[in-house]
């Protein structure tokens, strides 16, 4: 059985001086990468390719996430900011290209097509969400669902390969982990009013708030003090915390139904950050 070392292998592609000096990268998709590796490595037919498939997928995801960090406008006059933007574009292209090279070198042509199709689906989902956001036609529930689907698509492209005991469990368990990850990120997003727009809290208040509050949120230059007041009023962080708690418990129940003690142990280890976070409610729920 292979040991998990994907982040270490990926460093040869991500730790370039030019990137590290002049721009920043998104976080490595650690949780989803570990999930994919755990399921592939636990499948006797796929274990020999588990490292290759997981590495290629993680680089594709990193490439997509890097491109998501590129500002919409190219009208940047400050030299440092312009260089950072250009390097994000190039870095995203580079990470995406590596998966072609890695899989082609190994003769995994069908897997290239499989991941390429998944990339197209991710971009389609992102475009649909972007349009709904601009039209302010997204509910908080839709936001969660669409965010989870976008996070999951690349990895769920392996569903057809998960034959045997885990082909039924894989999609549901993966989406559940992706939902916990998404909610976890949203909790910390509350701490930055600058990142409030388009967050779960934004859509929740837009959906349930008063006419005046909805008008306030729709303004491009929302007053930060007023935004903080709304976050307090609607207990956004507490609601997200309770959502994470409920979904984590559901996930634990799902994982316990698997018939592999080794896989169960690995999956609980992957979800440990959520459990540690939930074990400290008093500190977590301090309002901003």
C-alpha positions in Angstrom: 0.0 0.0 0.0 1.3 3.5 -0.9 1.7 6.1 1.8 0.2 9.5 1.3 2.9 12.0 0.1 1.1 14.0 -2.5 1.8 17.5 -1.1 5.5 16.8 -0.9 5.6 15.5 -4.6 3.5 18.6 -5.7 6.1 21.0 -4.3 8.4 20.4 -7.2 5.7 22.1 -9.4 4.5 24.7 -6.9 7.6 26.0 -5.1 9.2 28.2 -7.8 11.1 31.3 -6.7 9.4 33.5 -9.2 5.9 32.5 -7.9 6.8 32.7 -4.2 8.5 36.1 -4.5 6.0 37.9 -6.7 2.6 36.3 -6.0 0.6 34.0 -3.7 -1.1 30.8 -4.4 -4.4 29.3 -3.0 -4.1 26.6 -0.4 -3.4 23.1 -1.6 -6.6 21.1 -1.8 -5.4 18.9 1.0 -8.7 17.4 2.3 -10.1 16.5 -1.0 -6.8 15.2 -2.2 -6.5 12.9 0.8 -10.0 11.6 0.3 -9.3 10.7 -3.3 -6.1 9.0 -2.4 -7.6 7.0 0.5 -10.4 5.6 -1.7 -8.1 4.9 -4.7 -5.5 3.3 -2.5 -8.0 1.1 -0.8 -9.1 -0.3 -4.2 -6.9 -3.2 -5.2 -7.5 -2.5 -8.9 -6.5 1.2 -8.6 -3.9 1.3 -5.8 -0.9 1.2 -8.2 -2.2 4.3 -9.9 -3.5 6.1 -6.8 -0.5 8.4 -6.4 -0.4 9.4 -10.1 -4.2 10.0 -10.3 -4.3 12.0 -7.1 -1.3 14.1 -7.9 -2.7 14.9 -11.4 -6.1 15.8 -10.0 -4.7 18.0 -7.2 -2.6 20.0 -9.7 -5.7 20.5 -11.9 -7.6 21.7 -8.8 -4.7 24.0 -7.8 -4.6 25.4 -11.3 -8.4 26.2 -11.3 -8.2 27.7 -7.8 -5.2 29.9 -8.9 -7.1 31.2 -11.9 -10.0 32.0 -9.5 -7.7 34.4 -7.7 -7.0 36.5 -10.8 -8.8 39.8 -10.6 -11.6 40.4 -13.1 -10.1 43.7 -14.3 -6.8 43.9 -16.2 -6.6 47.6 -15.5 -3.8 47.4 -12.9 -1.2 50.2 -13.1 0.9 49.4 -10.1 3.8 47.2 -11.3 3.9 44.8 -8.4 0.1 44.1 -8.5 0.2 43.7 -12.3 3.1 41.2 -12.1 1.3 39.2 -9.4 -1.8 39.0 -11.6 0.2 37.9 -14.6 2.0 35.2 -12.6 -1.3 33.8 -11.3 -2.5 33.4 -14.8 0.7 31.7 -15.9 0.9 29.6 -12.7 -2.7 28.3 -13.2 -1.9 27.4 -16.8 1.3 25.6 -15.7 -0.4 23.5 -13.0 -3.1 22.5 -15.3 -0.6 21.6 -18.0 1.3 19.3 -15.7 -1.6 16.9 -15.4 -1.6 16.4 -19.2 2.1 15.6 -19.1 2.0 13.3 -16.1 -0.9 11.2 -17.4 0.3 11.2 -21.0 3.8 10.1 -19.9 2.1 7.2 -18.1 -0.1 6.3 -21.1 -3.3 7.3 -19.2 -5.0 8.9 -22.2 -8.5 8.0 -21.1 -7.9 9.7 -17.7 -6.8 12.9 -19.5 -10.2 12.9 -21.3 -12.0 12.2 -18.0 -10.4 15.0 -16.1 -10.7 17.4 -19.1 -14.5 16.7 -19.2 -14.6 17.4 -15.5 -12.8 20.7 -16.0 -15.4 21.8 -18.6 -18.2 20.9 -16.1 -16.5 22.9 -13.3 -16.3 25.9 -15.6 -19.9 25.5 -16.7 -21.0 25.4 -13.0 -18.9 28.5 -12.2 -20.4 30.4 -15.1 -24.0 29.6 -14.0 -23.3 30.6 -10.5 -21.6 33.8 -11.6 -24.7 34.8 -13.7 -27.0 34.1 -10.8 -24.8 36.1 -8.5 -24.8 39.1 -10.8 -28.6 38.8 -11.1 -28.9 38.4 -7.3 -30.9 35.2 -7.9 -29.0 32.9 -5.6 -30.4 31.6 -2.3 -28.2 30.6 0.6 -29.1 27.0 0.1 -28.3 27.2 -3.6 -25.0 28.8 -2.7 -24.0 25.9 -0.5 -25.1 23.3 -3.1 -23.4 25.0 -6.0 -20.2 25.6 -4.0 -20.1 21.9 -3.1 -20.6 20.7 -6.6 -17.8 23.0 -7.9 -15.5 21.7 -5.2 -16.4 18.1 -6.0 -16.5 17.8 -9.8 -12.9 16.9 -10.5 -12.7 14.3 -7.8 -16.1 12.8 -8.5 -15.0 12.1 -12.1 -13.4 9.0 -10.6 -16.8 7.6 -9.5 -17.1 5.1 -12.4 -13.7 3.7 -11.4 -14.8 3.1 -7.8 -16.2 -0.3 -8.5 -16.9 -2.8 -5.7 -17.7 -2.0 -2.1 -17.2 1.8 -2.3 -18.8 2.8 -5.6 -22.1 3.7 -3.8 -20.5 5.4 -0.8 -17.8 7.5 -2.6 -20.0 10.3 -4.1 -22.1 10.9 -1.0 -19.1 10.7 1.4 -17.0 13.0 -0.8 -19.8 15.6 -1.1 -20.3 15.5 2.6 -16.7 16.2 3.3 -16.7 19.0 0.6 -19.8 20.5 2.3 -18.0 20.5 5.7 -15.0 22.0 4.1 -17.1 24.7 2.5 -18.9 25.6 5.7 -15.6 25.6 7.6 -14.2 28.2 5.2 -17.3 30.3 5.4 -17.0 30.5 9.2 -13.6 32.1 8.9 -14.8 34.3 6.0 -17.1 36.0 8.5 -14.1 37.5 10.3 -13.3 39.6 7.2 -15.9 42.1 6.3 -14.0 42.7 3.0 -14.8 39.2 2.0 -18.5 39.3 3.1 -19.9 40.0 -0.4 -21.0 36.8 -2.2 -20.5 34.8 1.0 -23.1 32.5 2.6 -23.9 35.2 5.1 -24.5 37.7 2.2 -27.1 35.4 0.5 -28.7 34.4 3.8 -29.3 38.1 4.8 -30.4 39.0 1.3 -32.9 36.2 1.5 -34.3 36.8 5.0 -33.5 40.5 5.7 -35.7 43.5 5.5 -36.2 45.5 2.4 -33.8 48.2 3.7 -31.2 45.6 4.7 -31.4 44.0 1.2 -31.0 47.4 -0.4 -27.9 48.0 1.8 -26.3 44.8 0.8 -26.8 45.4 -2.9 -24.9 48.7 -2.7 -21.4 48.3 -4.2 -19.9 50.3 -1.3 -21.6 48.7 1.7 -20.7 50.4 5.0 -18.5 48.0 6.9 -19.9 49.0 10.3 -23.4 48.3 9.1 -22.3 44.9 7.6 -20.9 44.0 11.0 -24.2 44.9 12.7 -26.0 42.6 10.2 -23.6 39.8 10.9 -24.4 40.2 14.6 -28.1 40.5 14.2 -28.5 37.4 12.1 -25.9 35.3 14.1 -24.2 34.3 10.9 -21.1 32.7 12.5 -23.3 30.8 15.0 -25.5 29.5 12.2 -22.5 28.3 10.2 -21.1 26.7 13.3 -24.3 24.8 13.9 -24.4 23.8 10.2 -20.9 22.4 10.5 -21.7 20.5 13.7 -24.8 18.9 12.1 -23.1 17.9 8.9 -20.1 16.6 10.7 -22.3 14.3 12.7 -24.1 13.1 9.6 -20.7 12.4 8.0 -19.5 10.4 11.0 -22.6 8.2 10.7 -21.9 7.6 7.0 -18.3 6.8 7.5 -19.0 4.3 10.2 -21.2 2.3 7.8 -18.1 1.4 5.7 -16.8 -2.2 6.0 -13.1 -1.3 6.1 -11.6 -0.4 9.5 -8.5 1.0 7.8 -10.6 3.3 5.5 -12.8 4.3 8.4 -9.7 5.2 10.5 -8.2 7.2 7.6 -11.5 9.1 7.0 -11.9 10.0 10.6 -8.3 11.3 10.6 -9.1 13.4 7.5 -12.1 15.0 9.3 -10.2 15.6 12.5 -9.7 19.4 11.9 -13.5 19.8 12.0 -13.8 17.9 15.2 -11.1 19.9 16.9 -12.7 23.1 15.8 -16.1 22.0 17.1 -14.6 21.1 20.4 -14.0 24.8 21.2 -17.4 26.4 20.8 -17.0 29.2 23.3 -14.0 30.7 21.5 -15.3 30.0 18.0 -18.6 31.7 18.6 -17.2 35.0 19.9 -18.9 37.6 17.6 -16.7 39.8 15.5 
